[in-house]
Amino acid sequence: MLEHLGIRWGYVFLRGSVYLSEEDMRSLMASAVEMYLQDEDERRIVQSDFEGKLSTERRYEVLGSFGGQRFDLELETIYGRDSASFLVNEQTRAPGPAFSVN
């Protein structure tokens, strides 16, 4: 999220095992950040090798010592069904703890 739309910044964590390239995963993470910034609840994802849905119920979850709004990804790929989740935390104005112990 760093440098995305100016001075707002934060971090994104991926949780899951997906059969996608690193470039595709970065694109999906960017979609989660855009959804967070634009206050969207759901987005259809269509690419040449996969399609699916990225959605959020606006829940705050914790992964280790980091937390953020959870986004769920459900995909149909050339390898079959797959899923993952992203935690998006904005350090400049998000609800919940906005600090890291690192």
N, C-alpha and C positions, 0 to 999 in steps of 0.2 A: 504494500500500500504506500510505501515511501515514495514521495514525489507525485503521487496520483492526485490530480486536481489541486495542485498548489501545496499549501502548508499542512494539510491534513495528513497524518501518518499513523501507522500502526503495524500490525503483523498478521500473518495468516499461517495456520498450521493445517496440514492434510493428515487425515486419519483414514486408513484403509489400504487395501491392496487392489490396484487397478492395472489393467493391461494396456495402458496408454503410454504414449511417448512423453518425455519430459516437457516438450513443447506444448502438447495437448493439455497436460496437467497445469502448466503455467497459464494457459488460456482459460481453463476452467476456474482456476483460482482467481484470475482477474475478473471473471464474470461474477464470482461470489462477492468480490470487493465492490464492483459496480452496483450489484443488487443492494448491498449494505448502504452504500453512499446515496443511492436513489430511492431507498426505502421500498424495495420490491419484495414480494413474497414468493414469486415463482417465475421461472424462466425456462422455456423449451430450448434444448441444445440440439443442434443438427449439424453434423460434420460428415465427411465422406465415409469414415470408418465406424462411426457410432452416432447414436442419438439418445436422447433421454430428457430428464427433468432435473433442474436444480431448484431447490426450495428451502424455505426457512419457516419455522414456527416462532421465531424471535426468542428462542430460549438461550439463556446464558449457561455455558458449560465450562468445565475446567479440564485441562489436559496437563497433568503434572502440576507445575506452579504457574501455568499460563491459562487464561480464560478468555472467552469471547462469545459472540453470537454464533450459533451453530447453523450451518448450511448443509443440507443433505443432497447427495447426487445419486441418482438412479439411472443406469445406462444399459442399453443394448449394444453390444459390440460384436465384431466379427468372431470373437471368442466366446460369446454368451453374455448373460446378465452380469452386471457388476455394480458395486456401490462404493461410496466413500463419503466422508464428511469433512467439512472445513470449519475451523474456528477463526473468526475474523474479529480482531480487537483493534479499535481505534484508540491511540494513545492521546489524542488531542481533545476528545469530548465524549467518550462512550460511557454508558452506565456501568456500574460494577467497578471492581478494582482496576485502576489504570496504571499499574506499576508492575515491574518485574523484579524478582529477587536476584537476577543475574547482574 
